Amino acid sequence: GAGLGEVSVFGQKTNISALENEIYYNNWSGKHQLSQAKLLNLLDEKKLSKRDEVKLNYLMAATFRSINDYGSSIKYLKRAMQLADQIQNHDSLKINIQAEMAFAYFDDNKYGESEKLMIEIRAKKYQNLDENSKAYIIMQQGYIDFLAKKFDAAEKNYYVALKKKKKLSQ
């Protein structure tokens, strides 16, 4: 996931990347209830900063996406986006939320919705988006091009995405 910093919960600093890793590990190993319980508990905290609330909603969305509940995932992403809009210097938060939304819509076969977001992300030149997410966005665009029978564009996007993925795995 994106580097999201630290979240202050119950007066203690919780390292967001440790929390992220724990959530992604739980989701990956089918323990999404654990993720949801932990995140709901953290979201209940009264003294959350807006930024922390954005991050927790983002992780909640990822948890729902991991069990193919795209409706709930989008709901949490929209909440994250509303909160991110109230924060200054929130561009990196926003583009990661947009990317996650593009993935959720794509996974839900809502290609039009997904493509709208991907076009916005591309217009921002993928700024503040990690290479892995960038590769997936380009790959998804390739698939959408393929469905539209734009085979040259599809092939070009797949090639670019695969080159990025290969570079990441080195």
Salt bridges, closest charged atoms under 4 A:
GLU22 OE1 - LYS38 NZ 3.19
GLU53 OE2 - ARG79 NH2 3.24
ASP85 OD1 - LYS94 NZ 2.54
GLU100 OE2 - ARG65 NE 2.73
ASP107 OD2 - ARG65 NH1 2.69
ASP108 OD2 - LYS110 NZ 3.13
GLU113 OE2 - LYS116 NZ 3.46
GLU131 OE2 - LYS134 NZ 2.92
GLU131 OE1 - LYS164 NZ 3.40
